[in-house]
């Protein structure tokens, strides 16, 4: 039985916020068509038909929605999408996820998300000060209060959600403030997404550096351990991913072992790309309205992308090479070996600190 994951951008790069570090605004600005607008019904229909073409009874399909801001496609789009999926004859186990800035969420949205059992990734940046500085709306107003209102709605409707926090270089110097935010807002699940320099650039004022990455996670780990000892159960995705890899052999994020995977990123016009970081004209492998997933996977461009091998000099002799292999190539300058290339690896420093404690915490009790 197969487990296929696809990532759909139903509103392309359209967004009602003007985040200072938005990587997709950078990527889409490099294309001939910056935004493909909202996905048309005929594209949606062919997408679902061609995705299911290669699936069989018992297979699993995870469908994620991202942007831009995917809720700008409208609730009617999502209701139509899930109805078309339910109408498929094959008995496929379908799971849904959506990443949103939360500003459009209301009770009608919550009823739908609960009914269809969506996992929600809600973007909040580590407290009022960080969030409103980097995530204003189109009028320049802060959005922190509106996003927290969405979080409260999710809590009330018992919708499963994770907090997605973009980790800026400034934030790496303020781990205690971030931990205070986690405790204050009673956050149970959080993922930190390293802020990246624009594609082709080595750094900018917001982008995380390997030293910043290591310093933040080192300090956060100490606070997190203290919280766990006091009964505060907070899931931090990086710590979970490391534990699952060591204990269960499960790879929790693409590129974690230095190998790119085919992500099937589908733009609003049906164009398909292998990775969300490279939704560029030259990386388009085909169109889901004309090809099935299998045909897209077999494209020469797809194979070149996923078979691309990196061998950073810093990795030679690294004690953690087998559980990293250079990591995600797009994250290199943020988490691993930065522009200075002086042999320092941020991820290596993190593993040195967290590996043994995480293994000890995961070990079954001795009776």
SVG drawing of the C-alpha trace seen along z (x, -y; Angstrom):
<svg xmlns="http://www.w3.org/2000/svg" viewBox="-21 -51 58 56">
<polyline fill="none" stroke="black" stroke-width="0.4" points="0.0,0.0 1.3,-3.4 1.2,-6.7 1.2,-9.7 1.4,-13.3 0.6,-16.3 0.7,-20.0 -1.8,-22.3 -1.7,-26.1 -5.4,-26.8 -4.9,-30.6 -1.3,-30.6 0.8,-33.3 -2.2,-35.5 -2.0,-36.7 -3.7,-39.3 -0.6,-39.7 2.7,-41.4 5.2,-39.3 8.7,-40.8 10.5,-37.5 8.0,-35.7 9.9,-33.1 7.0,-32.4 6.7,-36.1 10.4,-35.8 10.0,-32.6 6.9,-33.7 8.5,-37.1 11.1,-35.1 8.4,-33.5 7.0,-34.8 3.6,-34.5 3.8,-35.7 0.3,-34.5 -1.9,-32.0 -4.9,-33.3 -7.5,-31.0 -7.8,-27.4 -10.6,-26.9 -13.2,-24.1 -12.1,-22.3 -8.5,-22.2 -9.7,-20.9 -11.7,-18.1 -8.8,-16.9 -6.4,-17.2 -8.4,-14.8 -9.0,-12.5 -5.3,-12.2 -4.2,-11.9 -6.6,-9.0 -5.6,-7.3 -2.4,-5.8 -4.0,-4.9 -5.5,-1.6 -7.9,-0.5 -6.2,-0.8 -3.7,-3.4 -3.2,-6.6 -3.4,-10.1 -2.4,-13.2 -3.6,-16.5 -2.0,-19.7 -3.1,-23.2 -0.7,-26.1 -0.1,-29.5 0.2,-32.4 -2.9,-32.2 -5.0,-29.1 -8.2,-30.3 -8.4,-33.1 -9.6,-30.3 -12.8,-30.5 -14.7,-28.0 -16.8,-27.0 -13.6,-25.8 -12.7,-23.5 -16.3,-22.1 -16.3,-21.3 -12.9,-19.7 -13.8,-17.4 -17.1,-16.5 -15.2,-15.4 -12.8,-13.3 -15.7,-11.6 -17.2,-10.8 -14.2,-8.7 -14.9,-5.0 -11.5,-3.8 -11.4,-3.2 -8.4,-5.5 -7.7,-6.8 -7.6,-10.6 -6.2,-13.0 -6.2,-16.8 -4.0,-19.6 -3.9,-23.3 -1.4,-26.0 -3.1,-29.4 -2.3,-32.8 -5.7,-32.5 -7.0,-35.9 -10.0,-34.6 -11.0,-31.9 -14.5,-32.2 -17.1,-29.7 -18.2,-28.5 -14.6,-27.7 -14.2,-25.9 -17.3,-23.8 -15.9,-22.7 -12.4,-22.0 -13.8,-19.9 -16.2,-18.0 -13.5,-17.1 -10.9,-16.4 -8.3,-18.9 -4.9,-19.2 -4.2,-23.0 -0.9,-24.7 -1.5,-28.1 1.3,-30.7 2.2,-32.7 5.6,-34.2 6.7,-33.8 4.6,-36.5 3.2,-40.0 6.5,-41.8 7.9,-39.4 4.6,-38.6 3.4,-42.2 6.8,-43.3 7.0,-40.8 3.4,-39.8 1.3,-42.9 -1.7,-43.0 -1.8,-44.9 -2.7,-48.1 0.4,-47.7 -1.6,-46.8 -0.6,-44.1 -2.4,-40.7 -1.4,-39.1 -4.8,-39.6 -6.7,-38.2 -4.5,-35.1 -5.0,-34.4 -8.8,-34.7 -8.5,-32.0 -6.5,-29.9 -9.2,-30.2 -11.8,-29.1 -9.7,-26.1 -9.6,-25.3 -13.4,-25.7 -14.1,-23.5 -11.5,-21.0 -9.7,-21.2 -6.3,-19.6 -3.6,-22.3 0.1,-23.0 1.7,-26.4 4.1,-27.3 6.7,-29.9 9.1,-31.4 12.5,-31.5 14.3,-34.8 17.8,-35.6 16.5,-38.1 14.4,-35.4 17.4,-33.1 18.8,-35.6 15.6,-35.5 14.8,-31.9 13.5,-32.7 10.9,-35.1 9.8,-32.5 9.5,-29.9 7.5,-32.4 5.1,-32.8 4.7,-29.0 3.8,-28.7 1.6,-31.8 -0.5,-30.7 -0.6,-27.0 0.8,-25.7 1.1,-22.0 2.6,-21.6 5.1,-24.0 7.3,-23.9 10.0,-26.4 10.7,-27.2 14.1,-28.8 13.9,-32.1 15.9,-31.8 17.7,-34.4 16.2,-35.0 17.0,-32.3 20.5,-32.9 21.5,-35.2 23.6,-34.0 22.0,-36.2 19.7,-39.0 18.7,-40.8 16.1,-38.2 17.7,-35.0 18.9,-32.5 22.6,-31.6 24.0,-28.2 25.3,-29.8 22.0,-31.4 20.2,-28.1 22.4,-26.2 22.2,-28.9 18.4,-29.1 17.8,-25.3 20.5,-24.9 18.8,-27.4 15.3,-26.2 16.2,-22.6 17.3,-23.5 14.1,-25.4 12.1,-22.6 13.8,-19.9 13.0,-21.9 9.4,-22.3 9.1,-18.5 10.4,-17.8 7.7,-20.1 5.0,-18.2 4.7,-20.7 4.3,-18.5 5.2,-20.6 5.9,-18.9 8.8,-20.7 8.9,-19.3 12.7,-19.2 13.1,-17.3 10.3,-14.9 11.9,-14.3 15.3,-13.5 13.7,-11.1 11.6,-9.4 14.6,-9.0 16.8,-7.4 14.2,-5.3 11.8,-4.3 13.8,-5.0 11.1,-7.4 12.1,-10.4 9.8,-13.2 10.7,-15.9 11.9,-16.1 15.6,-16.4 16.4,-15.3 18.7,-12.6 20.1,-14.7 17.8,-13.2 15.2,-15.3 11.8,-13.7 9.1,-14.4 6.6,-16.7 4.1,-17.2 3.6,-20.9 0.6,-21.8 0.1,-25.5 -3.4,-26.9 -3.1,-26.3 -2.1,-22.7 1.6,-23.1 3.6,-20.7 7.0,-21.2 9.1,-18.8 9.7,-21.1 8.0,-24.0 11.3,-25.9 11.7,-25.6 8.4,-26.5 10.2,-28.1 9.5,-28.0 12.6,-26.0 11.6,-23.4 8.0,-22.7 7.9,-19.0 4.4,-19.0 0.8,-19.7 -1.6,-17.6 -4.5,-18.2 -2.5,-16.4 -0.4,-13.8 -0.8,-11.4 1.4,-11.4 3.3,-8.4 4.0,-10.2 5.2,-13.3 7.5,-11.2 9.1,-9.6 9.9,-12.9 13.7,-13.4 13.6,-16.7 12.0,-15.0 14.6,-12.3 17.5,-14.8 16.1,-16.7 15.5,-13.8 18.8,-12.1 20.9,-15.3 23.7,-14.4 25.5,-16.9 28.8,-16.2 29.8,-19.2 33.4,-19.2 32.3,-19.8 30.5,-16.5 33.7,-14.5 34.3,-12.7 31.2,-14.0 30.0,-11.6 26.4,-12.4 26.8,-11.9 24.5,-8.9 21.6,-10.7 22.0,-13.9 24.2,-13.6 24.3,-17.3 20.6,-17.9 18.2,-19.9 20.1,-21.8 17.8,-24.8 18.4,-25.0 22.2,-24.7 23.0,-28.4 20.5,-28.6 21.0,-25.4 24.1,-23.6 27.2,-25.3 26.8,-29.0 28.4,-31.4 31.6,-31.7 32.2,-28.0 34.6,-27.8 33.7,-24.2 31.0,-25.1 27.7,-23.2 24.7,-24.4 22.8,-21.2 25.9,-19.2 26.1,-21.4 22.4,-20.9 22.8,-17.1 25.8,-17.1 23.6,-18.7 20.2,-16.9 21.0,-13.4 21.7,-11.6 19.1,-13.3 16.4,-12.6 17.4,-9.0 17.3,-8.7 13.8,-10.3 12.6,-7.9 14.0,-4.8 11.4,-2.5 11.4,-2.5 13.3,0.3 11.2,2.5"/>
</svg>
